[in-house]
Amino acid sequence: MSHSDLAAGAARTGMGFKEFVAFIAAVMATNALAIDTMLPALPLIGRALHIAHENDRQWIVTAYLLGFGVAQLVYGTLADRYGRRPVLFVALALYALFSVFAGMADSLHTMLIARVLQGIGAAGTRVLAVSIVRDRYAGRQMARVMSLAFLVFFAVPVAAPSIGQLVMLVEPWRAVFHLLALFGAAVAVWGAVRLPETLHESDRLRIEIARIAAAFRQCVSDRKAVGYTFAQAILFGGLLGYINAAQQIFTDVYHVPSRFPILFGCTAAFLAAASLLNARIVGRLGMHRVSHAALFGYVAVAASHVAIARLGGDTLWVFAGAQALILFCIGLIGPNFGALAMESMGHVAGTASSLQGFVTSVGGALVGFAIGQQFDGTTLPICVGYLVVALSALAIVIATEGGRLFHSTAPAATVDVP
């Protein structure tokens, strides 16, 4: 794989390579911002909306993720029929609109409705980001482009809680949602000005039930696509379990609420570091070797953390260190598992991205909610949750690969849509 191949693929989008990666990262960041920016605001939101039980605040995260997951089933079909640009702009408009509505919520009920609808808008950003990249790249090239985009994208969890905290120093918590609306609108304007259509007219697919059903059958009958999608979903669930309970852990277990944005951001920085490392090594080592090694590392760290927690040695710094190492492993796993799941789906990229996004988001949201709801004033439920999802994902990958791990495949060629 050469830099010229990557640059040529990006140039055909009308953007230079760096701008293309930055734009994809910004599109993806709408989702991360909607989750992480408001985490420091959860106690204030809980009091304002009269949420009696602290664990019930986790619904504000989960409701968004459920809307985000379910709606992805629709966006792929629409993107394959009408093209990437118009569908992306509709999605961003919905995201911005319902961000404003979330900021106006006066009860938990209305907040959850707004969050589901906000997630429905954000769903399009996930599907379209993957589809636009897949229009131009495949295999290791796609993994590298996605890794570079994830590098910028993963910087969002590092800064987002601090951004939310800073906003609340000068404005009420509702202004956090207004900031999300402004960001969604800014990304839409950027795309309208700089991003041409990446799906050629001749490749657009009519909305036909039989064709859609055939595309879905192909997606669910491909062993690698199914296996790596489910492995992604369950690992994402472990991460969401941590996100759901993180504010409670730093506040109720370690009594450092003022440090929460900084510590959360510092651990999230390891995601960005891993993504940068992946972009540098995946072309040489291959997606299988990098992601499988990282998955074994994930299992080892999670098992060690459970042992420490059970022995009562899980201090603030031990907990933060374990999270940093696990997030580092996730940063090496996520982009590669995503690329492996999409590797043979190029001709139905929109449908495949939709279905995989649905499984990953909804499955992850449910697993993460189940883990978060076990919070009992200690870190042990989160530690055990991480270990269970790591071992489950490892079992899925072993079954998917027929027991043959770490094998390498030849680099795939850049995809050029005429």
N, C-alpha and C positions, 0 to 999 in steps of 0.2 A: 504494500500500500504506500502510495506516495502523497506528499503534500499537494502536488499538482492535481491528482485525482480528486482530492477533497475540495480544493479550490474551484475546480471546474464544475463539480456538482453544485456547489453553492452559487456560483456565478449564474447558472441557469435559472436560479430563483430571482435574479435581478439584484441580489445583494452580494457583497463580498463575503468571503468565508467567515470572517470574524463577526460581521454584522448579522449574518444568518444564524450563527450559533447564539449570539446575544439575543436575537429576536425569539428564537425557539425557547431559550431559557426564560425570557420574560413572560412568554405565553404560559409556560409551565409554572412559573412563580406565582401566578394568580391563585393557584390552588394552595400552595404552601403558605402564602400570606393569609389566606382566609382561615387557616387553621392556627398558625403560630402567633400572629400578631395579637390576637385577642386572648391568649392564654393568661397573661398577667391581669386581665380585666375580669376574669371569671368570678372572683369573690365579689367585686362591685356589681357585676351583672346579677349574681345570685341574690344579693341584698335588694337591688332595684326591682327585680322581678319576683321577689318573695319566694325563692326556692328554698324549701325547708331543709332538705337533706343534701349535704355536700356532694355525694356521689351522683346526685341527679343533675348536677351541672355538666357532667360528661355528655349528657344528651345534646348539648349545644354543639359539640364536636361531631358526635355520631350522626345527628340528623343531617348535617351538611354532607357527610361522607356517604350516607345512604342515597341522597338525591344525586350526588356526584356519580355514584356507581350505576344506579339504575338507568339514568338518562343516556349513558354511553352506548346503550344498545341501539338508540335511535340515530345518534350523530354519525356513526360510520356509514350507514345506508344513505343518509342525506348527503354526506360528503362525497360518496362515490357517485351520486347522481348529479348534484348541482355544483360540484367543485369545492375546493378547500376554502377559498376566500369568503364567499357569502355566508357559509355555515359558521365559520370562525367569528365573523363580525356579529352575527345574531347571538352567538354564545356569549361573547364579551359584553354585548348590550344587556343581556339578561343578568349576567353577573353583576354589572355595575348597578342596575336598577334595584335588584333585590338586596344588594349591600346597603343601599340607602334605606330600604324597608326594614332590614335587621336593626339598623341604628334607630329606628322609630318604634321598636317593639316595646310594649308596656306590660307584657305578661310572658310567662314561659311558653304558653301555647302559640302566641303570635311570633315569638322569637324562633320557635322550632319550624313553623311554616315558612318564615322568611329564609331560614338557613337551608331548608330542603330545596327551596326554589333557587337560592344562591348557588347551591351545589349543582342543580340542574344546569345552570348557565356555565359553571366552571367545567362541567363534564366535557363540553365541546372543546375546551382548550387542551385537555389531555388527549382526546382522540385526534384532534387536528395536528397537534405537535408531532405525534408519532407518525401520522400519515404523511405529513409534509416531508419529514426526514426520510421516510421509507420510499417516497416518490423518487428520491435521488440516490439513496444509498442502500446497501445490503450487507449482511454479514459483519465482518470486522470493521469495515468502514462505517457502517451504521452504529456499531457499538462505540467507536471512537467519537463520532459526532455527538451521540447521545451522552457520552461521558463528559465531553467538553461543555455541553449544555447543562448537564447535571452539576458541573463544577460551579457555574454561576447560580443555578437553581438551589444548590445546597447551601450557598451563602445566605439564602433567605432565612432558614431557621436560625442561623447564627445571629442575624441582626433583628429579625422580626419581633421577638419578645421585647427587646430593648426599645425598638421603635414604638411598639404599643405602650410601653411604660412612659416613654418620653411624651407621647401624645397626651397621656392622661395627667401629666404634670401641668399642662396648660389648658386642656379641654376635658369635658366629661368623657366617659367611656364610649359614648355613642359616636364620637369623632373617629374612633378606630375604624368603624364600618364605613364612614364617609371617606376615609383615606383609601380603603379598598375600592370603592366606587371610582375614585379619581384615577387609581392605577389601572383598573380595567379599561377605562375610557382612553387613557394615554396609550396603552398597548394597541387598542383598536385603531387609533389614529396613525400610529407607526406602521401597522400592517397595511392600512388603506393607502398610505403614501408610497411604501417601499416594497411590498410583497406582491408579485404577480401570481397568477394562478399556476399551481404546480401540477395539476391534473389535466392532461391533454383532453381536448374535446372528444377525441376518438376512443378514449379509455373510460368515458363516463358510462355508468350502468343504469339502465332504466329500473324504476322501482317495480319489481315483479316478485310476487310472493314465491313463486317456484325458484327463481334465481337466488333470492335472499335465503330461502331454506337450503338450497344447495351449497351456498357459501358458508352458512352456519354448519352444515354437516361436514364440510371439508375442514373447518376450523376445529370441530370437536372430534374429528377422526384422526387428526395428526397427533401422534403420540408425543412428540417433542413439544409441540405447541401447548397441548393440554397439560403435560407434566410440569413444564417450567412456569406456566400460568398459575397453576395451583400452588407450586412452591413459592412463587412471588406473593400470592395472596396470603399465605399463612405467615410468611416472614413479615409482611406489611402489618399483619395483625399484631405481632409482637411489638413492633415499633409504635403502633397506635395505642396499645395498652400502656406503654410508657408515656406517650403524649397525653392521654386521657388523665393519668394520675400524677403527672410530673409536678404540677403546681401544688397539689396536696402533699406530695412527698417532701418537697423542699420547704413547705410551710409547716405542715403538721408533724412530720417526722424529725426534720433537722432544724426547724425553727429559724430559717434564714430566708423569709419571703423577699427581702430586698435584694438578695443575691440571685434569686431565681432566674431573671433574664440573662444575667452574665453567665451563670453556670450552665444553663440550658444552651446558650449560644456557644460556649466553649466546647461542650460535648458534641454539638452539631457540627462544629468546625472540622471534626474528624471525618464527617461525611464528605466534605469538600476536598479534603486532603486525599482521601481514598479515590475519589472520582478523578482527580488530577493524575494520581499514580496509575489508575486504570487506563486513562487515555494514552499514557506513555508506554505501557507494557502490553496492552491487549493485542496490538498488531504483531508483536513478537512471540508472545506465549500462547495466545488464543483464548477465546472466551471460556472454554471448558476448564482449562487449567487454573485460570485466575479465579473464577467464581467457585469452583469446587474446593480449592484450597481455602478460600475465604470462608466457605460454609463450615469446613472442619474447624477453622479458627473460632467461628461464632459458637459452635457447640462447646469447645473447650473453655472459652471465656464464660459462657452461661453456666456451665456445670460448676466451674470454680466459684462463681458468684453465689450460686445456691448454697454451696458448702459453707462459704464464709458467712452468709446471712443466717443460716441455721445455727452456726456456732456463736452468733451474736456479735460478730466483728464487722458488720457493715456500717462503717462510719460514713460521714458525708463524702470524704475524699475517696474512699474505696468505692462507694456507689458511683460517684461521678467518673472515676477512672474506668470502671467496668462499662458504664454507658458509652464512654468515648471509644473503647475498644470494640464494642458490639456495633456501634454506628460506623466505625471504620470498616468492619467486615461487610456491613450492609452496603456501603459505598462501592465495594468491589463486586458485590453480588448483583445488585439491582440492575444496572445498565446491561450487564451481560445476560442475565436471565431474560430480560425484556427482549434483547436482540435475538437470543436463541429461540424464544417463543414466536418471534415474527419472521424467522429466517426463511421459511418456505411459504410465507403468506403474502408475497409481494403482489400477486395479481388480485388479491382480495384484501388489500392492506386496511382499507377503511372498516370493513366488516370485522376483520380479525382484531384490529385495534379496539373496536367497540366491545366485542365479546370479552376480550382479555381484560380490558379496563373494567368492565362490569364485574367479572369474577374477582379480580384483584381488589377493587374498591369495596364492593359489598361484602365479600368474604373477609377482607381485612378489617372492615368496620365492625362486623359482628364478632370476630375473634378479639379485636382490640377492646370492644365494649365489655365482652365477657371477662377479659383479664382486668380491665380497669375497675369493674364493679366488685372485684374481690379485695380491693384496697381496704385494709383493716387497721390502718395506723402504723403498719410496718412495711418494709420493702420486700418481704418474702414473697407475697403473691406475684409481684412484677418479676422477680428473679425466676421463680418457677415457671411463669408464663413464657419468658424468653427461652428457657431450656426446652419446654414442651414444643414450642413452635420450631425451634432449631432442629430438634431430633425428627419431628414430623416432616420438615422440608427435606432433610437429608434422606429420609426413607423414600420420599416421592422422587427425588433426583436419582437415587440408586435404581428404583424401579423403572424410571423413564429411560435411563441409559443402559438397562439390562445388566447392571452391575459394573459396567466399564466406565470408570471415572477418569478424569484428567486427560482424556484423549484430545488430540488437536485436529482441526480441520483446515483445509486449504482456504486462504483468503478468498472471499467472494468479490466479484467485480462490482464496480460502481454501476448503479442502475441509471440509465438515461431514458427519460420519457421524451420521445421526439416532439 
